[in-house]
Amino acid sequence: MKKVSLILFAILSVCVMTAQDKNFHSFTVKTIDGNDFSLSQFKGKKVMVVNVASKCGLTPQYKQLQELFEKYQNDNFVIVGFPANNFGAQEPGTNQEIKEFCTANYGVTFMMMEKISVKGDDIAPLYKWLTTKAENGIEDAEVTWNFQKFLIDENGNWVKSVPPRTTPLSDEIIKFIKLESLES
């Protein structure tokens, strides 16, 4: 029994250390134009990551996301959109079509990345980190639909998951942006 307890403790310790070693800034993703982008470029900024779709009932949130970005981009805040086709095939377009849609219909200037999978067997590594406690060290947070938001602090740490129907202009998100860093 003692041996089993020691083995379980060792496994748990490795999992916790792994989660603590990796943060948001550890990942490199591709922009919507296909270029590599290291998320470490966001060190010192609060980040909202959101999986987006062009043919969803929540698609009008693009307007609110852009409004939020314009209002707080000078306060060390960025938004990173990840198009995903995981829910009801509501993002069927190519990266170029998605970029054109967002620009023409919502004037999107916040960072857009290439289309990825945010759940399932082909989940992107960043989203595996965002949704898995063993990876992020904080909480399991399954992506339930398009426009789910993840809040990341200035140090690249996972802070919170915000449900898809919560507006980007909600008090919850505004408070996150305005709250001083715990380490400042």
Stockholm file with secondary structure:
# STOCKHOLM 1.0

chainA/1-184         MKKVSLILFAILSVCVMTAQDKNFHSFTVKTIDGNDFSLSQFKGKKVMVVNVASKCGLTPQYKQLQELFEKYQNDNFVIVGFPANNFGAQEPGTNQEIKEFCTANYGVTFMMMEKISVKGDDIAPLYKWLTTKAENGIEDAEVTWNFQKFLIDENGNWVKSVPPRTTPLSDEIIKFIKLESLES
#=GR chainA/1-184 SS CHHHHHHHHHHHHHHHHHHHHCCGGGCEEEBTTSCEEEGGGGTTSEEEEEEECSSSTTTTHHHHHHHHHHHHGGGTEEEEEEEBCCSTTCCCSCHHHHHHHHHHHHCCCSEEBCCBCCSSTTCCHHHHHHHCHHHHSSCCCCCCSTTCEEEECTTSCEEEEECTTSCTTSHHHHHHHHSCCTTC
#=GC SS_cons         CHHHHHHHHHHHHHHHHHHHHCCGGGCEEEBTTSCEEEGGGGTTSEEEEEEECSSSTTTTHHHHHHHHHHHHGGGTEEEEEEEBCCSTTCCCSCHHHHHHHHHHHHCCCSEEBCCBCCSSTTCCHHHHHHHCHHHHSSCCCCCCSTTCEEEECTTSCEEEEECTTSCTTSHHHHHHHHSCCTTC
//
